[in-house]
């Protein structure tokens, strides 16, 4: 039994994955996305084994694999070029966000998706159940169930859990991408990371296709002042922090258009007691934003979407509260160790690297 009309706020990965799986199970949704049809913020990410397994349930695994780039090894070096770790990876692929969303959304009815709808607030009944969502353009939608899939700075979460907090941004990232089949080929399908021997500074390289390479510079905001979001200042900052680093880093910077480089403030959400309240549920970063060191944000978002869609479709409750409780408890249990590991990985990043390096990704059982 389906819970009636479902409105998804946020047309990113969690919302799109839910819509796909729910559609397969016979349900219908409306998706309310603040950006335009080609609005895909974010550069890209690493898909891991649990993400691929969830994509199989959504029926989009093959489509995503065709647009992604396999990462067979992980190599970590210090800023002088000395190897600290060199290990094999299993089921890790780099992919751009735009390519991923293209593959994930394929086949969804266009009539389900409404662009240019930035969420403003909810209107609720006296009993606390939400009856409609109001958007900044004045439009509104009534539904039986609302899903907050609007990211780490979720406005939906702010409405139902106003005291929820993201941790401060101790680690800042500059993220960019380049197009160079030569530099991609030179990575030899490796996820690479260069770490400064004093800790708190690293540069990572993720091949995302045969031509595209995503890179990010992570730095401790207590050691280094965050630059202004100006292309010239971002380039000068990057060159200064990586001066004297190995050749691949210099080649990367030289190939970068810093007009397309972004400043990203990382952080983790303090654990919530539940991932829903009344008839509003949270998925992905809206429910459990975690440190980027885990590379699990996207993967767990797809898992959230699959479980919630299947739980709702199999629910015998017209209110679906039992289904939401089941979803929330199961996902909290799965996310808890990842949040803890994210904190550990951040602490390790801030400290000088040791000889006992670990792959800077969080895997699930």
HUTA-V953547 format. One line per field, one symbol per residue. phi: phi as a letter, one per 30 degrees, with the letter a starting at -180 (. if undefined). psi: psi as a letter, one per 20 degrees, with the letter a starting at -180 (. if undefined). A space follows every 10 residues. Layout:
phi = ???
psi = ???
//
This chain:
phi = .ddjdccccj cddddddded ddddcjcbbb cccdddecdb djdlacdced ddddddddic ddddedccbd ccbbbcbddc jddcabbdcc hbbcaddddd dddddejddd ddcbcicddc acccdedjdd cacccddjdb bcadbccdbc idcedddddc bdcdbddddd ccbcbabbca dddddddhic dcbccdddii aabcbbdcad ccbcbbccbd ddcbdddddb eddddddddd dceideeedd ddddddcddc cccccdlbde eddacabhcb ccbiddcaeb ededhceddd dddedddddd dddcdccddi ddddddeddd dedddedddd dedddddddd cedcdcdbdd bcccd
psi = pqjbppppoo kbgggggggg hhghjjrqrp popharhjom qqgaapprgh ghghhghijj gghghhjrpp oiqpppqrii ipphqoqqqp lppqqqgghg hghhipipph ihporknppf rqpqrhjipp hqpprhjiqq pqrhpppokk ahlphghhgh miiqqqqqnh pqppprqqoo hghghiilkp oqpppqiirj pqpqpopiai ipppqpopqo iihppprqmp gghggggghg hjpjrrghgg hgghipoiij pqpporrqpp pqhqjrpdkp qqqbhhhlpr qihhkigggh gggggggggh gghjqjphhj ghghgggggg hghhhghhgg hggghgghgh qqqrhmqqpl qprq.
//
